[in-house]
């Protein structure tokens, strides 16, 4: 049992005072709010937006002062080398966005893609995963989550977290892109990397079960991770002991979320990054209480999102608004490259 102590936009620079009033929802006093960001910075321009104290996104987050900021991973573009110095500097930047109230979950650019051929200094991905865990979770010198009451982490899988804000229970899962880290294992021992993927699947499954058990009396659930598990090959089976690579690395966790959401019956919001689209929709007609937010970022829509949960709004319980553009998230997912606001050479 659990015991609770009880994120395509032009780069707009707004005053923090105007921002704080403009993004407030009419029923905000009854709502649970938080902020989501991910898949950035990929460029120097994006890094400047996030840099405390003068970056536009950094100032917007500070003005809002959310009880939690969730970073969905991919704090660097894929072609940058995964050096200790880069890790530490991005960790510092993330920590200053919303001090002591920030939850980070890893993306594939942060460790699984550190062995790519287009990187000047290539690394063993498992070694980088261990370094990432040390900097962001074990050492955590800036104490990312210190002021999020009751936050707990999964035993034996420290990057997975669970916490509560008002009537909403939150969890992060470590689900990277690149078929959940099962593709393109180029420098690590392949069997060891696949063992790590199997362990990750098992841990995520157990954490989901624990999440729904802990949220039995909650009014809503929010689940955050990096990968776009809704962009998948329908013909591939779930990964298994007999088939660890020619498989859909997300099928197991995706199906479990659907089953548990149906049983829960109350609103469930899944938040991810990884792909270009920015959208909020309901992915399955058969699971009407399940919502999915493909968060901003990933070069196409450079912003963070304020999310409000309104328990009295049965039709649209989750409202997503850009911190800079102050517009609602689109309902249609558009992965097109042709309406990018930033030149293609900056792409990861």
C-alpha positions in Angstrom: 0.0 0.0 0.0 1.1 3.6 -0.7 1.1 6.4 1.8 0.9 10.0 0.5 2.1 13.0 2.4 -0.4 14.7 1.7 4.0 20.4 -22.6 4.1 24.7 -35.0 4.8 27.8 -32.7 6.8 31.0 -33.5 9.3 32.0 -30.9 7.3 34.6 -29.0 8.8 36.4 -26.0 6.1 37.4 -23.5 6.2 39.3 -20.3 5.8 36.9 -17.3 3.0 38.9 -15.8 0.9 38.8 -18.9 1.6 35.2 -19.3 0.5 34.2 -15.9 -2.9 35.8 -16.3 -3.5 34.8 -19.9 -3.0 31.1 -19.5 -5.2 30.8 -16.4 -8.3 28.7 -17.1 -11.7 30.1 -16.0 -12.1 27.2 -13.6 -8.4 27.0 -12.5 -9.4 27.2 -8.9 -11.0 23.8 -9.2 -8.4 22.3 -11.4 -5.1 20.5 -11.0 -2.4 22.1 -13.1 1.1 21.1 -14.1 3.5 21.8 -17.0 5.1 19.4 -19.5 8.1 19.9 -21.7 10.3 17.5 -23.8 12.4 16.9 -26.9 14.4 20.0 -26.4 16.8 21.8 -26.5 17.9 20.6 -30.0 19.3 24.0 -31.0 21.1 26.9 -29.4 18.0 28.9 -29.9 15.9 26.4 -27.9 18.6 26.2 -25.3 18.4 30.0 -24.8 14.6 29.7 -24.4 15.1 27.3 -21.5 18.0 29.1 -19.8 17.3 30.7 -16.5 16.6 33.5 -15.8 16.0 35.2 -19.2 14.8 32.5 -21.5 11.1 32.9 -22.6 10.1 29.4 -21.6 12.0 29.5 -18.4 10.4 32.8 -17.5 6.9 31.4 -18.4 7.4 28.4 -16.1 8.6 30.6 -13.3 5.6 32.9 -13.6 3.2 30.0 -13.5 5.1 28.2 -10.6 3.5 24.8 -11.2 3.4 22.2 -8.5 5.2 19.9 -11.0 7.1 20.2 -14.3 7.5 16.9 -16.2 10.4 16.6 -18.7 9.7 13.8 -21.1 13.3 13.2 -22.1 15.5 13.9 -25.2 17.2 16.9 -23.7 19.7 16.9 -26.7 19.5 16.3 -30.4 20.6 12.8 -31.4 23.8 13.9 -33.2 25.4 15.5 -30.2 27.9 13.3 -28.3 26.7 12.1 -24.9 29.5 13.5 -22.8 29.5 13.8 -19.1 29.8 17.6 -19.5 26.7 17.7 -21.7 24.7 15.6 -19.3 25.7 17.7 -16.3 24.9 21.0 -18.1 21.5 19.8 -19.3 20.7 18.5 -15.9 21.6 21.9 -14.4 19.3 23.6 -17.0 16.4 21.3 -16.3 16.8 21.7 -12.6 16.6 25.5 -12.8 13.3 25.5 -14.8 11.2 24.7 -11.8 13.5 24.2 -8.8 12.8 21.1 -6.7 9.5 20.4 -8.5 10.7 18.7 -11.7 10.3 15.1 -12.7 12.5 13.8 -15.6 12.1 10.6 -17.5 14.7 9.5 -20.1 14.4 9.6 -23.9 16.4 7.6 -26.4 18.6 10.6 -27.4 19.7 10.7 -23.8 21.3 7.3 -23.8 20.1 4.6 -26.3 21.2 6.6 -29.3 24.7 7.6 -28.0 26.3 4.9 -30.2 25.1 6.3 -33.6 27.5 6.5 -36.6 26.7 10.2 -37.1 28.1 11.2 -33.6 31.7 12.3 -33.4 32.3 10.6 -30.1 30.3 7.3 -29.8 29.5 5.6 -26.5 28.4 2.3 -25.2 24.7 2.9 -24.6 24.4 0.8 -21.4 27.4 2.7 -19.9 25.7 6.0 -20.7 22.4 4.8 -19.2 24.3 4.1 -16.0 25.9 7.5 -16.1 22.5 9.2 -16.7 21.0 7.4 -13.7 23.9 8.5 -11.5 23.6 12.2 -12.5 19.8 12.6 -12.6 18.7 10.1 -9.9 21.3 8.7 -7.6 23.4 11.8 -7.1 20.8 14.4 -8.1 22.8 17.3 -6.6 20.0 19.8 -7.4 17.3 17.6 -5.8 14.9 17.8 -8.7 11.8 16.5 -6.9 12.5 17.5 -3.3 9.4 19.8 -3.0 6.9 17.3 -4.7 5.2 15.9 -1.6 5.0 12.1 -1.3 6.9 11.3 -4.5 8.3 7.8 -4.5 10.5 5.8 -6.9 10.3 2.2 -8.0 12.6 -0.1 -6.1 15.3 -1.4 -8.4 14.3 1.0 -11.2 15.0 4.4 -9.9 13.9 6.5 -12.9 10.2 5.5 -12.5 8.3 7.8 -10.1 4.8 8.1 -8.6 3.2 11.1 -6.8 -0.1 12.8 -6.2 -1.4 16.4 -6.7 -4.9 17.1 -5.4 -7.1 14.3 -6.8 -4.7 13.2 -9.6 -2.1 10.5 -9.3 0.9 10.8 -11.6 3.5 8.3 -12.8 6.5 8.3 -15.1 7.7 5.3 -17.0 11.1 4.8 -18.6 10.0 4.1 -22.2 12.5 5.4 -24.8 12.0 5.7 -28.5 13.8 3.4 -31.0 11.4 0.5 -30.3 11.9 0.8 -26.6 15.7 0.7 -27.0 15.6 -2.7 -28.9 16.8 -1.4 -32.2 20.3 -0.3 -33.4 22.4 -1.7 -30.5 25.8 -0.8 -32.0 28.4 -0.7 -29.2 26.9 -2.5 -26.2 26.7 -6.2 -25.9 23.5 -7.0 -27.7 22.3 -9.7 -25.2 23.0 -7.4 -22.3 21.1 -4.5 -24.0 18.1 -6.7 -24.7 18.2 -8.0 -21.1 18.0 -4.4 -20.0 15.0 -3.9 -22.3 13.3 -6.9 -20.9 14.0 -5.7 -17.4 12.6 -2.3 -18.4 9.4 -3.9 -19.7 8.9 -5.9 -16.6 9.6 -2.9 -14.3 7.2 -0.7 -16.3 4.5 -3.3 -16.2 4.8 -3.7 -12.4 4.8 0.1 -11.9 1.6 0.5 -14.0 -0.1 -2.1 -11.8 1.1 -0.3 -8.7 0.0 3.1 -10.1 -3.6 1.9 -10.7 -3.8 0.3 -7.4 -2.6 3.5 -5.6 -5.1 5.6 -7.7 -8.2 3.6 -6.8 -9.8 6.5 -5.1 -8.3 9.2 -7.3 -10.3 11.2 -9.8 -7.7 10.9 -12.7 -4.4 9.4 -13.6 -1.5 10.9 -15.7 1.1 8.7 -17.2 4.2 10.3 -18.7 7.1 8.7 -20.7 9.1 9.6 -23.8 8.3 7.2 -26.7 5.4 7.6 -29.1 4.0 4.1 -28.6 1.0 5.0 -30.8 3.3 5.1 -33.9 3.9 1.4 -34.4 3.9 -1.5 -36.8 0.6 -3.2 -36.5 1.9 -6.4 -38.0 4.6 -7.1 -35.4 3.9 -9.1 -32.3 4.7 -8.2 -28.8 8.3 -8.8 -27.8 9.0 -12.0 -26.0 11.8 -14.3 -24.8 11.8 -15.9 -28.2 11.5 -12.7 -30.2 13.3 -9.7 -28.7 14.0 -7.6 -31.8 11.6 -8.3 -34.6 8.7 -7.2 -32.5 6.6 -4.2 -31.3 8.5 -3.0 -28.2 5.5 -1.0 -27.0 2.6 -3.5 -27.5 2.7 -5.0 -24.1 2.7 -1.7 -22.2 0.2 -0.1 -24.6 -2.3 -3.0 -24.1 -1.8 -2.9 -20.4 -2.6 0.8 -20.3 -5.8 0.2 -22.3 -7.0 -2.6 -20.0 -6.2 -0.7 -16.8 -7.8 2.5 -18.1 -11.0 0.6 -18.9 -11.1 -0.9 -15.5 -10.4 2.5 -13.8 -13.3 4.2 -15.8 -12.2 7.7 -14.8 -10.0 10.0 -16.9 -6.5 8.8 -17.8 -4.1 11.0 -19.7 -1.0 9.5 -21.4 1.7 12.1 -22.2 4.6 11.4 -24.6 7.1 13.1 -26.9 9.4 11.5 -29.5 7.5 12.4 -32.8 6.9 15.7 -34.5 3.2 16.0 -34.0 1.7 18.1 -31.3 -1.9 17.0 -30.5 -4.4 16.1 -27.8 -6.9 13.3 -28.7 -8.6 10.1 -27.7 -6.7 7.3 -29.5 -9.2 4.5 -29.0 -13.0 4.7 -29.4 -13.3 1.6 -27.3 -11.5 3.3 -24.4 -13.4 6.6 -24.1 -11.8 7.7 -20.8 -8.2 7.5 -22.3 -6.6 10.7 -23.6 -3.2 11.1 -25.3 -1.1 14.2 -25.5 1.8 14.2 -28.0 3.7 17.0 -26.3 5.3 20.0 -27.9 9.0 20.1 -28.7 11.0 18.0 -31.2 11.9 21.1 -33.3 8.4 21.5 -34.8 6.4 23.2 -32.0 8.8 24.9 -29.7 6.9 25.5 -26.5 5.9 23.9 -23.2 2.3 23.1 -22.2 0.2 23.9 -19.2 -2.2 21.1 -18.5 -5.3 21.5 -16.4 -7.5 18.7 -15.1 -11.0 19.8 -14.3 -13.0 17.1 -12.5 -16.3 18.9 -13.3 -15.7 18.8 -17.1 -16.8 15.3 -18.2 -16.4 16.0 -21.9 -13.0 17.5 -21.9 -11.4 16.9 -18.5 -7.9 17.8 -19.7 -7.1 21.2 -21.1 -3.7 21.8 -22.8 -2.5 25.3 -23.5 0.9 26.5 -24.9 2.8 28.6 -22.4 4.1 31.0 -25.2 1.3 31.0 -27.8 -1.5 30.5 -25.2 -3.5 28.4 -27.7 -5.1 25.0 -27.1 -3.3 21.8 -28.3 -4.6 20.7 -31.8 -6.8 17.7 -32.0 -5.2 16.4 -35.2 -1.7 15.0 -35.1 0.4 16.4 -38.0 3.8 14.8 -38.5 4.6 16.8 -41.7 8.0 18.3 -42.1 6.7 21.0 -44.5 5.3 23.4 -41.9 8.4 23.4 -39.6 9.0 26.8 -38.1 12.8 26.3 -38.0 15.1 25.3 -40.8 15.7 21.6 -41.4 19.5 21.7 -40.8 18.7 22.0 -37.1 16.9 18.7 -37.0 18.3 16.0 -34.8 
